[in-house]
Amino acid sequence: MLILSLRVDGEYASDTIVISIPRQVGKTYLIGCIIFALCLMKPGLRVIWTAQVKDTALETFEQFYDMSQRPQVKPHIAKTPQGKGDEAIVFTNGSKIEFGARDSGFGRGRTDVDVLVFDEGQHLSLQALENMGAAQNVADNPLCFVMGTPPRPQDKGEYFQVTRQEALDGESDGTLYIEMSADRDGDPMDREQWRKANPSFPRRTSERAMLRLRKKLKNDDSWRREALGIWDEILKHQPAVRMSTWNDLVDIGPADGTRPNALGIDMSPAGEISVNACWVDGDAAHCEEVWAGWDLDAAATWVISRSLRRTPITVGSESPAVALVPLLRSRKLNVKQASMLDAAKAYGLLIPKVRPGLFTHGGQGSVTDALKVAPRRPIGKSGGLGWDTTDEALNIAPIVAMTWGLYGAETTKHAHRGGAAFL
């Protein structure tokens, strides 16, 4: 009822459905029945069902094929092509369900999709989502499903994790989030907990089937995630700052032309450069992205033209942006090539400071988008954390550059702000 609920204008109340659900619950059958019904009700409906890998996509097609051959459904089926990546269920009224794998580029470039399903959502990276970003551009009333089990630490499930966190924080817009799970502190072998996580137990999914799954899963963490739907408490892609807190700290900052106390620079693995400025006033700080682009020479020229020799400029030693260091130092600028331990210190300065009275930012979408997906990693042996910049599919340079800008301002004696205007 929630998935198909409509607003008064006939549009879906939620155009995006995100479902966190354990294995062996019957999600493919449930969503499959919904899609079959929509295809029968709406002639010409175009549906794409994607899985991460080909084997899962083929397995889903086989389930749908069996459903299409049921006596009440078969008269409405025109054909069921299969083989060579052409798996589909074609209805006599022109509706069509196509199946394919994201890792082979299936669905990329399409613009005519009414219903889009991302199965195995725990593997759905932002890059894969962007590859199909235009798929529903011309749909009158699109519906998108993302569903999977809680991701493992190594899974690239940024979208799944970020969407869940937004839902828990009450910041979702047009998204229905459904999570089926046992209690985090419950006994993982308690049959009542199994029933709570999996409503198909014990009628459809027997105790014996659950015990077979337990044998296949190698450790307790896997069992909790995949059989009981329990998410890890510390998530790789969980935002370091609640979005509601972050959004409350937007401010216009200092007057135009006020020279910043420090600059931070970072570059994504793909080559996207971000320059961030930080202004301090006593214990308070304000940060903004002041330049962004792809051209190293243009970035260097911009920084050189707007920096005094004593302005602290910080670049991470592991960042591709270190290519700027020789260019800036050749102009006698105050550039620091920061270490990994510095990265932990910088992160440790930013996160506690992000609260009213101590920190504001410009509310720029590039920085906020980076913060939403920026993963973290342990640094050193003392519990330090820092941004994990190793994922080539992510551009978190704006939040990393902001962190370096604050670090430079907070760890350097504040220089006098005289000199040419900063424009």
C-alpha positions, 0 to 999 in steps of 0.5 A: 500500500505504501509503495503504490500510494498516490497523491491527490494529483495521481503522482506516486507519493514516493517516487523512490522506494528503498528496501533493506531486507534480509535474504529468503524473505521473498522480496523478488516475488513481492516486487515482481507481483507489483511490477506484473500488476503495473504492466497489466494495468498500464499498456506500454509500461517500460521496466528495467530490472538490474542486478549487480552481476549477470548471474543474479539478473538471469536468476531473477529472469527465471523467476519472472519467467515462471510467474509469466507462465501461470494460467492467469498471466500467460494469456497476457504474455506475447513473448519471453526472449532470452539469451545473449543479454536479451532476457525480457518479459513482453506483454501483449499490451506493449509493456515490457520488463528487461533484465540485465547486470550493472557491471556490464553497463546494462541500461546505460543511456536509456531515457524511456524507463517508467519503473527502474529496479536496482536489486542488490542495492548494497552494491549500488555505487553512486557511479552506477546510479549516475550511469542510469541517471537519465533513464527516467527523464521522460517518464510521466510518473516514474517509480524507482526501487533500490533493495538489498541486504545491509552492506558489508564494510567492503561493499560500494553501497554509498547510495543505499547507506546515504539514503538510509541515513537520510531517512533515519534523520528525517530528511528524506523527500519523496523517498519511502524507506522500509527496513526489516530487521531483528533487534540489534541486541537480540539473540541472533539464534532466537526464533522470535528474532528470525520471525521479526526480521523475516515474516516468511519464517516459518511458513515459507522459509523453514527453520531448516532453510534458515539453518542451511543459510547459517552454515553458508555465512561464515561469521556472526556479522554476516548472519546478522546482516544477511539473515537478520537485516541488522546494519553495522553500527559504524558505516563506511558511508554514513555521513560524519555530520548529520545533514540537519546539523550541517544545514543549520550552519549555512551562513553568508560568511565575511564580507566580499573581498575579506582575505581568508586566513588559509586555503585548502586544496584537494583533487579527486582521483578523477581529477576534479579540483577543489579550493576551499577558504577558511576565515577565523574570528576568535574561536569561530570559523567560516569555510567556503569552496572558492574555486573548482575545476579540472585544470591544474594550471588554472587552479595554480594561477587562481591561487597564486593571484589571490594569495599572500606569501604568508597565507597557509595553503594545505595539500594532502601528501596522498592527494593528486593535488600535490602536483600543484605544490611545486607550482605554488612553491615556485612563487614563494607561497606558504604551502604545506604538504600534509601527512596522513597523521595531519589528516587525522588531526585535521578531521579531528579539528573539523568534526567537533567544531561543526556546531552553532557558534563555532562553525559556518559554511556557505551551503554549497551543493558541491561540499554538501554532496561530498560530505553525504558520501565521504567515507572515513578510514582509521589512521594510526593506532590511537583511534584517529580517523580521516577521509578515505579518498581511495574510491575512484568513483567518489568526488569528496575533494570539496569536503577534504579541501574544506578540512585542510582549509580549517586545519591551516587556519587553526594551526597557523598564527593568524596573519594580518588580513591586509593586502590586495582584496580577495575576489 
